Each structure stands twice: as structure tokens, then as C-alpha cells.
């Protein structure tokens, strides 16, 4: 089993900001910057962001493609 697959199992299909931070190994400010700038698409329910994992994967793909 690869590390990516192992990490994948720990998270549901929709992430919270805290889970996004853990998933990408980023800090809180960076996570909120990515969401507010819409680099990672999300929905906001009340004060809580819900981030589809597919959008995180898309952000990663775009980030690697830009290099």
C-alpha cells in the first residue's frame, strides 16, 4: 500500500479546514487563504467550510501542472 492510499483512508469525501490542514500539511492561515481566494473550491455552511476532496485533488493537479 502506498502512502497516498493510506492517507486517503483517514479522510471522508468532504473535509473540514482542520482536515485540509492535515491532508496538505499546511497551516491555518494558508488553508483559509486557499479557500478565500477560491484556489480550492468549497461551500460554507454557516461559519463552517466544507471542502470536497475532489477539489483538493484538482488543486494539487493544477499546482503540479503549473511547474
Helices and strands as residue ranges (DSSP letters): H 3-9, E 14-15, H 17-24, H 28-36, E 43-45, E 48-52, H 53-65
